[in-house]
Amino acid sequence: MAKCTFCGNSIEKGTGKIYVQKDAKILYFCSSKCEKNHVKLGRKFLETRWSRKFKREKLESQEAAAE
């Protein structure tokens, strides 16, 4: 299974979207919400609180600060 380029969720077969950029980079999206935030609005996943990648980075930074 592929993972969403924006939020990091796994994508089940038969769902999601594949977006190919002009430079032939392939982006996988689990929902139109992720696609709109990344492609149309140009948001970064580390700035979006609901994405798994944001939560993972926040947790790692808190663990590093605790040590």
C-alpha positions as protocol buffer text, in pm:
chain_id: "A"
residue {
  index: 1
  type: MET
  ca { x: 0 y: 0 z: 0 }
}
residue {
  index: 2
  type: ALA
  ca { x: 113 y: 353 z: -74 }
}
residue {
  index: 3
  type: LYS
  ca { x: 134 y: 630 z: 183 }
}
residue {
  index: 4
  type: CYS
  ca { x: -17 y: 974 z: 142 }
}
residue {
  index: 5
  type: THR
  ca { x: 248 y: 1228 z: 45 }
}
residue {
  index: 6
  type: PHE
  ca { x: 89 y: 1496 z: 262 }
}
residue {
  index: 7
  type: CYS
  ca { x: -43 y: 1338 z: 582 }
}
residue {
  index: 8
  type: GLY
  ca { x: 135 y: 1001 z: 590 }
}
residue {
  index: 9
  type: ASN
  ca { x: -176 y: 779 z: 616 }
}
residue {
  index: 10
  type: SER
  ca { x: -175 y: 450 z: 429 }
}
residue {
  index: 11
  type: ILE
  ca { x: -395 y: 438 z: 118 }
}
residue {
  index: 12
  type: GLU
  ca { x: -611 y: 132 z: 53 }
}
residue {
  index: 13
  type: LYS
  ca { x: -619 y: -18 z: -295 }
}
residue {
  index: 14
  type: GLY
  ca { x: -880 y: 138 z: -519 }
}
residue {
  index: 15
  type: THR
  ca { x: -893 y: 466 z: -326 }
}
residue {
  index: 16
  type: GLY
  ca { x: -699 y: 790 z: -329 }
}
residue {
  index: 17
  type: LYS
  ca { x: -545 y: 990 z: -612 }
}
residue {
  index: 18
  type: ILE
  ca { x: -213 y: 991 z: -792 }
}
residue {
  index: 19
  type: TYR
  ca { x: -83 y: 1333 z: -900 }
}
residue {
  index: 20
  type: VAL
  ca { x: 211 y: 1361 z: -1142 }
}
residue {
  index: 21
  type: GLN
  ca { x: 400 y: 1691 z: -1144 }
}
residue {
  index: 22
  type: LYS
  ca { x: 570 y: 1843 z: -1449 }
}
residue {
  index: 23
  type: ASP
  ca { x: 909 y: 1720 z: -1328 }
}
residue {
  index: 24
  type: ALA
  ca { x: 771 y: 1360 z: -1324 }
}
residue {
  index: 25
  type: LYS
  ca { x: 752 y: 1346 z: -943 }
}
residue {
  index: 26
  type: ILE
  ca { x: 461 y: 1126 z: -833 }
}
residue {
  index: 27
  type: LEU
  ca { x: 248 y: 1236 z: -537 }
}
residue {
  index: 28
  type: TYR
  ca { x: -6 y: 1008 z: -366 }
}
residue {
  index: 29
  type: PHE
  ca { x: -306 y: 1153 z: -182 }
}
residue {
  index: 30
  type: CYS
  ca { x: -556 y: 971 z: 40 }
}
residue {
  index: 31
  type: SER
  ca { x: -824 y: 1241 z: 14 }
}
residue {
  index: 32
  type: SER
  ca { x: -912 y: 1560 z: -167 }
}
residue {
  index: 33
  type: LYS
  ca { x: -838 y: 1742 z: 160 }
}
residue {
  index: 34
  type: CYS
  ca { x: -471 y: 1642 z: 139 }
}
residue {
  index: 35
  type: GLU
  ca { x: -455 y: 1717 z: -234 }
}
residue {
  index: 36
  type: LYS
  ca { x: -600 y: 2066 z: -194 }
}
residue {
  index: 37
  type: ASN
  ca { x: -374 y: 2153 z: 99 }
}
residue {
  index: 38
  type: HIS
  ca { x: -59 y: 2043 z: -83 }
}
residue {
  index: 39
  type: VAL
  ca { x: -120 y: 2128 z: -450 }
}
residue {
  index: 40
  type: LYS
  ca { x: -364 y: 2418 z: -454 }
}
residue {
  index: 41
  type: LEU
  ca { x: -291 y: 2591 z: -123 }
}
residue {
  index: 42
  type: GLY
  ca { x: 81 y: 2507 z: -109 }
}
residue {
  index: 43
  type: ARG
  ca { x: 81 y: 2417 z: 259 }
}
residue {
  index: 44
  type: LYS
  ca { x: 361 y: 2220 z: 422 }
}
residue {
  index: 45
  type: PHE
  ca { x: 277 y: 1904 z: 615 }
}
residue {
  index: 46
  type: LEU
  ca { x: 487 y: 2014 z: 913 }
}
residue {
  index: 47
  type: GLU
  ca { x: 268 y: 2325 z: 955 }
}
residue {
  index: 48
  type: THR
  ca { x: -63 y: 2134 z: 939 }
}
residue {
  index: 49
  type: ARG
  ca { x: -159 y: 2008 z: 1283 }
}
residue {
  index: 50
  type: TRP
  ca { x: -386 y: 1722 z: 1172 }
}
residue {
  index: 51
  type: SER
  ca { x: -121 y: 1541 z: 964 }
}
residue {
  index: 52
  type: ARG
  ca { x: 61 y: 1237 z: 1104 }
}
residue {
  index: 53
  type: LYS
  ca { x: 395 y: 1377 z: 990 }
}
residue {
  index: 54
  type: PHE
  ca { x: 336 y: 1691 z: 1203 }
}
residue {
  index: 55
  type: LYS
  ca { x: 252 y: 1480 z: 1507 }
}
residue {
  index: 56
  type: ARG
  ca { x: 558 y: 1256 z: 1455 }
}
residue {
  index: 57
  type: GLU
  ca { x: 796 y: 1555 z: 1426 }
}
residue {
  index: 58
  type: LYS
  ca { x: 641 y: 1719 z: 1734 }
}
residue {
  index: 59
  type: LEU
  ca { x: 683 y: 1398 z: 1936 }
}
residue {
  index: 60
  type: GLU
  ca { x: 1047 y: 1359 z: 1827 }
}
residue {
  index: 61
  type: SER
  ca { x: 1127 y: 1719 z: 1919 }
}
residue {
  index: 62
  type: GLN
  ca { x: 966 y: 1676 z: 2262 }
}
residue {
  index: 63
  type: GLU
  ca { x: 1167 y: 1358 z: 2325 }
}
residue {
  index: 64
  type: ALA
  ca { x: 1489 y: 1533 z: 2225 }
}
residue {
  index: 65
  type: ALA
  ca { x: 1410 y: 1824 z: 2456 }
}
residue {
  index: 66
  type: ALA
  ca { x: 1340 y: 1586 z: 2746 }
}
residue {
  index: 67
  type: GLU
  ca { x: 1683 y: 1424 z: 2716 }
}
